[in-house]
Amino acid sequence: MSVVKDIRIRKKSMNETIKAQADAGADLLFDCTDYCLKEGPFYSLWVYRELIFPYLKMLVDAAHKKGIYFVHHTDGYIWPIIDDLIDTGIDALHSIDPSAGMNLAEAKEKYGDKLALCGNVDAATTMAYGSPEQVAEEASQCLRDAASGGGYFLTTSNYIYKGIPPINAMTVAKVGRKYGRYPLR
C-alpha cells in the first residue's frame, strides 16, 4: 500500500473516531503519543516536521472542526520539537517532564499564551518515593510556576504508576482543590 493511500485511510478513520466522540458529547480529545526520551527526540527533526506533525495537525484540525479541544501528551526532553508541536494547534500539552530536565516555569513563560499546560508533579520520583508533604510542596510549586493567568491543569508528569502510594495521588488532588481553583487565592 502506498504511503499516501495509508495516510488517507488513517485520516478517514480518525475523522470518524473524532466525529463519534464529538457526537457522544466529548469536550476534548487526549492523544498520548510520546516523541522523546529523557535525552531528546526519537528521530531527526525533519521526521517530525515532514511526517509526524502534519498528520497531528490534521487530527487537531478535525477535532477543532467538531468543537473539541485537543490535548497532547508527550514526555521526555521536548525542547527541540516544542515549537513545531505547538504549531500543530494543540490546545494543551501534557507534560513538561521534570525528570527529563524540562522546566514548567520556563514553559509557562515561553508558551503560556499559546496553549494550556498540564502537569508536572514528578511521577517517577516524588509521586513514587516522596512523602505526602513532599508531594504537596511540589504540587504547590507547580501552581506557583504555571497557574497565574490561567491555562494550567495541575496533575502528575505522567500517569499514576502502579505502586505509587494512594495518599500521594490524593495529596495532589487535595492541593489542587485547595489552591488551584480559578480565580487563584
C-alpha positions as CSV (number, residue, x, y, z in Angstrom):
1,M,0.0,0.0,0.0
2,S,1.3,3.4,-0.8
3,V,2.1,5.9,2.0
4,V,-0.4,8.4,0.5
5,K,-3.2,5.8,0.5
6,D,-2.3,4.7,4.0
7,I,-2.5,8.3,5.2
8,R,-5.9,8.8,3.6
9,I,-7.2,5.6,5.2
10,R,-5.9,6.7,8.6
11,K,-7.2,10.2,8.2
12,K,-10.7,8.9,7.4
13,S,-10.6,6.5,10.3
14,M,-9.5,9.2,12.7
15,N,-12.1,11.7,11.4
16,E,-14.8,9.0,12.0
17,T,-13.4,8.5,15.5
18,I,-13.4,12.2,16.3
19,K,-16.9,12.6,14.9
20,A,-18.1,9.7,17.1
21,Q,-16.5,11.2,20.2
22,A,-18.0,14.6,19.4
23,D,-21.4,13.1,18.8
24,A,-21.1,11.3,22.2
25,G,-20.5,14.6,23.9
26,A,-16.8,14.7,24.3
27,D,-15.3,18.1,25.1
28,L,-11.7,17.2,24.5
29,L,-9.5,14.5,23.0
30,F,-6.4,13.3,24.7
31,D,-3.7,12.0,22.5
32,C,-0.9,10.1,24.1
33,T,2.0,9.7,21.7
34,D,5.5,10.0,23.1
35,Y,8.0,11.7,20.8
36,C,11.0,12.0,23.1
37,L,13.2,10.2,25.6
38,K,14.9,12.0,28.5
39,E,17.8,12.6,26.2
40,G,15.7,14.2,23.4
41,P,13.7,13.4,20.3
42,F,13.4,9.8,19.0
43,Y,14.0,11.0,15.4
44,S,15.7,13.7,13.4
45,L,13.8,17.0,13.4
46,W,12.9,16.6,9.7
47,V,10.9,13.5,10.6
48,Y,8.6,15.4,12.9
49,R,8.3,18.4,10.6
50,E,7.6,16.4,7.4
51,L,5.9,13.2,8.6
52,I,4.6,13.4,12.2
53,F,3.4,16.9,12.8
54,P,1.5,17.4,9.6
55,Y,-0.5,14.3,10.5
56,L,-1.0,15.5,14.0
57,K,-2.2,18.9,12.6
58,M,-4.9,17.1,10.6
59,L,-6.2,15.4,13.7
60,V,-6.1,18.7,15.7
61,D,-8.0,20.5,12.8
62,A,-10.6,17.7,12.7
63,A,-11.2,18.0,16.4
64,H,-11.4,21.8,16.2
65,K,-13.9,21.5,13.3
66,K,-16.1,19.5,15.7
67,G,-15.6,22.0,18.5
68,I,-13.4,19.7,20.6
69,Y,-10.2,20.7,22.4
70,F,-7.1,18.6,21.6
71,V,-4.8,17.7,24.5
72,H,-1.5,16.1,23.6
73,H,0.8,14.1,25.9
74,T,4.5,13.6,25.3
75,D,7.1,13.4,27.9
76,G,10.9,13.5,27.7
77,Y,13.2,16.3,26.7
78,I,10.9,18.1,24.2
79,W,12.6,21.5,23.8
80,P,14.0,20.6,20.3
81,I,10.5,20.0,19.0
82,I,8.2,22.0,21.2
83,D,7.7,25.0,18.8
84,D,6.7,22.7,15.9
85,L,4.5,20.7,18.3
86,I,2.7,23.8,19.4
87,D,2.3,25.0,15.8
88,T,0.1,22.0,15.1
89,G,-2.6,23.9,17.0
90,I,-2.9,21.6,20.1
91,D,-4.8,23.3,22.9
92,A,-3.0,21.8,25.8
93,L,0.3,20.0,26.4
94,H,1.0,17.3,29.0
95,S,3.6,17.1,30.3
96,I,6.6,19.3,30.9
97,D,8.6,16.4,32.2
98,P,10.8,17.3,35.2
99,S,12.7,14.0,35.2
100,A,13.9,15.0,31.7
101,G,15.1,18.4,32.7
102,M,12.1,20.3,31.5
103,N,11.1,23.4,33.5
104,L,7.5,24.2,34.0
105,A,8.0,27.9,34.8
106,E,10.1,28.4,31.7
107,A,7.5,26.6,29.5
108,K,4.8,28.8,31.1
109,E,6.8,32.0,30.3
110,K,7.5,31.0,26.7
111,Y,4.2,29.3,25.8
112,G,1.6,30.1,28.3
113,D,-0.1,32.5,25.9
114,K,-0.3,29.8,23.2
115,L,-1.8,26.8,25.0
116,A,-2.6,25.3,28.4
117,L,0.0,23.3,30.2
118,C,-0.7,20.2,32.2
119,G,1.5,18.5,34.8
120,N,4.0,18.5,36.5
121,V,4.4,16.7,39.8
122,D,7.2,14.2,39.1
123,A,5.6,10.8,38.7
124,A,8.8,8.9,38.6
125,T,10.3,10.2,41.8
126,T,8.2,12.5,44.0
127,M,4.9,10.6,43.4
128,A,6.6,7.2,43.8
129,Y,9.0,7.8,46.6
130,G,8.2,11.1,48.2
131,S,6.2,11.8,51.4
132,P,2.8,13.4,51.2
133,E,4.4,16.6,52.4
134,Q,7.0,16.5,49.6
135,V,4.2,15.8,47.1
136,A,2.2,18.8,48.5
137,E,5.2,21.1,48.2
138,E,5.9,20.0,44.6
139,A,2.3,20.4,43.6
140,S,2.2,23.8,45.3
141,Q,5.3,24.8,43.4
142,C,3.7,23.7,40.1
143,L,0.8,26.0,40.8
144,R,3.2,28.9,41.6
145,D,5.1,28.2,38.4
146,A,2.3,27.9,36.0
147,A,-1.2,28.7,37.3
148,S,-1.0,32.5,37.2
149,G,-3.0,34.0,34.4
150,G,-4.9,30.7,33.7
151,G,-4.2,28.0,31.3
152,Y,-2.8,25.4,33.7
153,F,-4.0,22.0,34.9
154,L,-2.4,20.5,38.0
155,T,-1.6,16.8,37.5
156,T,1.3,14.5,37.5
157,S,4.1,14.4,34.9
158,N,2.8,11.1,33.6
159,Y,0.1,8.6,34.7
160,I,-0.1,7.3,38.2
161,Y,2.2,4.3,38.1
162,K,1.4,1.0,39.8
163,G,2.9,1.2,43.3
164,I,2.5,4.9,43.8
165,P,1.1,5.3,47.3
166,P,-2.6,6.3,47.0
167,I,-2.0,9.0,49.6
168,N,0.3,10.8,47.2
169,A,-2.3,10.8,44.4
170,M,-4.9,12.1,46.9
171,T,-2.4,14.8,48.0
172,V,-2.1,16.2,44.5
173,A,-5.9,16.3,44.3
174,K,-6.2,18.0,47.7
175,V,-3.6,20.7,46.8
176,G,-5.4,21.3,43.5
177,R,-8.8,21.6,45.2
178,K,-7.5,23.9,47.9
179,Y,-5.1,26.2,45.9
180,G,-5.6,25.5,42.2
181,R,-9.1,26.7,41.5
182,Y,-9.5,29.9,39.4
183,P,-9.5,32.6,40.4
184,L,-6.5,31.7,42.4
185,R,-6.2,32.5,46.1
